[in-house]
Every structure is written in C-alpha cells, then in structure tokens.
Amino acid sequence: MGNISLAIPGQVAQGPTREGVHSVGGTKAKKVDIRLIAATNKELEKMIKEGTFREDLYYRLNIVR
C-alpha cells in the first residue's frame, strides 16, 4: 500500500460503504462482502506526516486488525 500513487488509495478509501456499492448508472446500492488484505514495509505514520499517504485510508485499513 505504501508504494502506490495517492489516487489509487483514494479509490480504495471511497470504495464500499455500509450502504453497499453502486454500479455505473445504477440507482440502488448493492450489498457486498469485501475482505481486503493489505501489507507494506513502509512507515505509514511517517508517510502521513509527509503527505505521501492518505490518513483516511490508513484509518480504514486499521479498523480491524
């Protein structure tokens, strides 16, 4: 996760919400069950302070350990 551009983590962070996901052109949310496994050897807390990693994504990835 620490090696990808800032745009991609944003898409992950904005991904599925509790309401579900919307398909392109869709009007109703569809429930999904997603499990995301992410790993890095980078110091993400340091990267957040430097502005090279999104704090909101860090929070979402750390909700469940």
Secondary structure as UniProt FT lines:
FT   TURN            2..3
FT   HELIX           7..13
FT   TURN            18..19
FT   STRAND          20..22
FT   TURN            24..25
FT   STRAND          29..30
FT   HELIX           44..50
FT   HELIX           55..61
//
